[in-house]
Amino acid sequence: MKYILLFLCLLSSVACTKLSIGYSLGSRQIKGRIQDSFDFDTKKKRYEIDSTLSEQFDSHKNKVFAEFLDCFENLNLIANQKKISEEDLLKLYDRVKTAQVKNIGLFKESFKKVVFSIEDHELNSFKKYSSDKTNEFRKKLENETRFIEEKQENIEKTIRFFFDDISDDQRKIVQEFVNKNIKFYKNQIEVRKGFFDNFIKLYPDHQKMMELAIGYYSGDQLYRDLDYIKERQAFEKEVAGLILKIWDNSSLKQRKNFFEVLSEIILNLKNEIK
């Protein structure tokens, strides 16, 4: 879900405007989060990191869009089949994960620039940032009802974008999915905390810190424990089941809107890559 729905939602949110603008805003947001995480203590560091990230975002834009385009074209092929299977969706999921690995790999120099700039000041800032984030996420769990509602709203937002609306039956399907998988959602908080803790422990070995960061954000299973891998695989099948149910319960009007939106996204990506 993290990769398929987030991937679709983020890209589609700028599909009807201009993808290059959305890409620019996304890169700016990433640079802001990096600064928030480490609070680099000199103007020179901040400038050098910002310059490296900006240069990499500019130089790799077409390659990133090409990966996105292939994923959306795969989605289009699957949606045009007479019968969609769980296996089809799991293959799409694998394609999206492959795109993630490739796109993260493009930015290895950015990871290197950021991580090798970390000194005691930046590490202490990151410790505070990671602690604050973990506490923030755990606090959300105190109100489980609202936590579940937020998960439902995120999925429903994607459905409404592609289908233009959502039926009561589809909303019920989403609700059942979230309730069934609430444990997995909660575990994501501890997985993220585990990454934060391991990243901090590796200091000052910047090479290993960089490898961990790249592995974590690319979804490399070498950086996941066996229990989590099994949970993730079970969750992927649940996601495939959710998508199938939503599709099977969609109206002709919803499907028409889906193909119109998808066609526009594909066309815009092709235009940007030219």
Residue pairs with C-beta under 8 A, 6 or more apart in sequence:
1 155
1 235
1 239
2 188
3 93
3 96
3 97
3 100
3 219
4 92
4 93
4 96
4 239
4 243
5 154
5 155
5 158
5 239
7 68
7 71
7 96
7 99
7 100
8 75
8 158
8 162
9 154
9 157
9 158
9 161
10 26
11 19
11 22
11 68
11 72
11 265
12 158
12 161
12 162
12 261
12 265
13 22
13 161
14 21
14 22
14 23
14 25
15 261
15 264
15 265
15 268
16 264
18 268
19 65
19 268
19 269
19 272
20 61
20 272
23 57
23 61
23 64
23 65
24 57
27 53
27 54
27 57
30 53
31 49
31 50
31 53
31 54
34 49
34 53
34 114
35 46
36 129
37 125
37 126
37 129
38 114
38 117
38 118
38 122
38 125
38 126
38 129
39 121
39 122
39 125
40 46
40 49
40 117
40 122
41 119
41 121
41 122
45 117
48 113
48 117
49 113
49 114
49 117
52 109
52 110
52 113
53 110
53 113
53 114
56 106
56 107
56 109
56 110
60 103
60 106
60 107
61 272
62 272
62 273
63 102
63 103
63 106
64 103
64 106
65 269
65 272
65 273
66 273
67 99
67 102
67 103
68 99
68 269
69 266
69 269
69 270
69 273
70 95
70 99
71 92
71 95
71 96
71 99
72 262
72 265
72 266
72 269
73 266
74 91
74 92
74 95
75 92
75 262
76 259
76 262
76 263
76 266
78 84
78 88
78 89
78 92
79 247
79 258
79 259
79 262
81 88
84 244
84 247
85 244
86 237
86 240
86 241
86 244
89 239
89 240
89 243
89 244
90 236
90 237
90 240
93 236
93 239
93 240
97 219
100 218
100 219
101 218
101 219
101 220
104 214
104 217
104 218
105 214
105 218
108 214
111 210
111 213
111 214
112 210
115 206
115 209
115 210
115 213
116 206
116 210
118 126
118 203
118 206
118 209
123 200
123 203
126 196
126 199
126 200
127 200
130 193
130 196
130 197
130 200
133 192
133 196
134 189
134 192
134 193
134 196
137 189
137 192
138 189
140 146
140 147
140 150
141 147
141 186
141 189
144 182
147 182
147 185
148 178
148 179
148 182
151 178
151 182
151 185
152 171
152 174
152 175
152 178
155 174
155 177
155 178
155 242
156 166
156 171
156 174
159 166
159 170
159 174
159 246
160 166
161 261
162 257
162 258
162 261
162 262
163 250
163 254
163 255
163 257
163 258
164 253
164 254
164 257
165 254
166 174
167 249
167 251
167 254
169 249
170 246
170 249
170 250
173 242
173 245
173 246
173 249
174 242
174 246
177 238
177 241
177 242
178 185
180 238
181 235
181 238
184 231
184 235
187 228
187 231
191 224
191 228
195 212
195 216
195 223
198 212
199 209
199 212
199 213
202 208
202 209
202 212
203 209
212 223
214 220
215 222
215 223
216 223
221 229
224 232
250 258
